[in-house]
Structure formats: C-alpha cells, structure tokens
C-alpha cells in the first residue's frame, strides 16, 4: 500500500531551522521514499511500511531535542498521482 504523509515539525527552541533541515536531510537519505519540502511542511511518499519506518527512526532522533512537536497527516494513497483538479496524472 502506498502512502502520503504531510509533516510539520516544530522544535521549540530559538534556533529551530537547523533542526528542521537536519530532519528533512535525514529523511532524504532513505532511497525507498520520496521527500518534498515547501515553506510550510514536508511531504513524504512511498510504501506505507517504508515511510513509517523512516519516520519512526528520524522522529525518535529529533526527540533528542526537548519539546519537539510533530504534526502528521497520513493518507493511504500516493497523492503525487493527482493534480490540483483531483484528476489522476498517471
């Protein structure tokens, strides 16, 4: 089963940007998942089990920073295959 996950990460510290970029860079090291970032959130696509394993590993590492908050939206579909008109592109 394919999945898409939208992630917002809020490390509650003054210098928060390096922690966010480090989290994204670590996710990009997993060749079996696809990672896209924008100014508001990060999107991860791939097989459900592979995406969730990568997220579990990297969120746990991020929790080394006290008071790190993650907000996740997970859907059981690869949303890269839809355009803005909700039409399949593949």
TILOSE-41555 format. One line per 2 residues: their letters; for each residue x, y negated, z of C-alpha. Coordinates in Angstrom, 1 decimal. Example, Ala and Ser with C-alpha at 12.3 -4.5 7.8 and 13.67 -1.06 7.14 Angstrom:
as = 12.3,4.5,7.8  13.7,1.1,7.1
//
This chain:
xx = 0.0,0.0,0.0  1.3,-3.4,-0.9
xx = 1.0,-6.4,1.5  1.5,-10.1,1.5
xx = 2.4,-12.0,4.7  2.4,-15.7,5.3
xx = 4.7,-16.7,8.2  5.0,-19.9,10.2
xx = 7.9,-19.9,12.7  8.2,-22.5,15.5
xx = 11.3,-22.2,17.6  10.5,-24.5,20.5
xx = 13.9,-26.3,20.7  15.3,-29.6,19.5
xx = 17.4,-28.1,16.7  14.7,-25.9,15.2
xx = 15.7,-25.9,11.4  18.8,-23.7,11.7
xx = 16.8,-21.0,13.5  14.1,-21.1,10.8
xx = 16.6,-21.0,7.9  18.5,-18.1,9.6
xx = 15.3,-16.1,9.9  14.5,-16.6,6.2
xx = 18.0,-15.8,5.2  18.0,-12.6,7.2
xx = 14.7,-11.5,5.5  16.2,-12.1,2.1
xx = 18.9,-9.5,2.9  16.2,-6.8,2.5
xx = 16.3,-5.8,-1.1  13.0,-3.9,-0.9
xx = 10.9,-7.0,-0.1  10.4,-10.3,-1.9
xx = 10.6,-13.6,0.1  9.4,-17.0,-1.0
xx = 9.6,-20.2,1.1  8.0,-23.6,0.9
xx = 7.8,-26.6,3.1  5.0,-25.2,5.3
xx = 5.5,-21.4,5.5  7.4,-18.3,4.3
xx = 5.7,-15.6,2.2  6.9,-12.0,2.2
xx = 5.7,-9.4,-0.3  6.3,-5.7,-0.7
xx = 5.3,-2.3,0.6  3.5,-2.6,3.9
xx = 5.8,-0.3,5.9  9.0,-2.0,4.5
xx = 7.7,-5.5,5.1  6.6,-4.8,8.6
xx = 9.9,-3.1,9.5  11.8,-6.1,8.2
xx = 9.6,-8.5,10.1  9.8,-6.4,13.3
xx = 13.6,-6.4,13.1  14.0,-10.1,12.4
xx = 11.3,-11.4,14.7  12.9,-9.5,17.5
xx = 16.3,-11.1,16.7  14.6,-14.5,16.6
xx = 13.1,-13.9,20.1  16.6,-14.3,21.5
xx = 15.7,-18.0,21.3  13.4,-18.6,24.3
xx = 9.9,-19.7,23.4  9.9,-18.8,19.7
xx = 6.4,-18.8,18.2  5.3,-16.9,15.1
xx = 2.0,-17.2,13.3  1.3,-14.4,10.7
xx = -1.4,-13.9,8.1  -1.3,-10.4,6.7
xx = -3.4,-9.1,3.7  -3.4,-5.6,2.2
xx = -2.7,-6.8,-1.3  0.2,-8.4,-3.3
xx = -1.1,-11.9,-3.8  1.7,-12.6,-6.3
xx = -0.5,-11.0,-8.9  -3.2,-13.6,-8.6
xx = -3.2,-17.2,-9.9  -4.9,-20.2,-8.4
xx = -8.2,-19.2,-10.2  -8.2,-15.9,-8.4
xx = -7.5,-14.1,-11.7  -5.1,-11.2,-11.9
xx = -1.9,-12.2,-13.8  -0.6,-8.6,-14.2
//
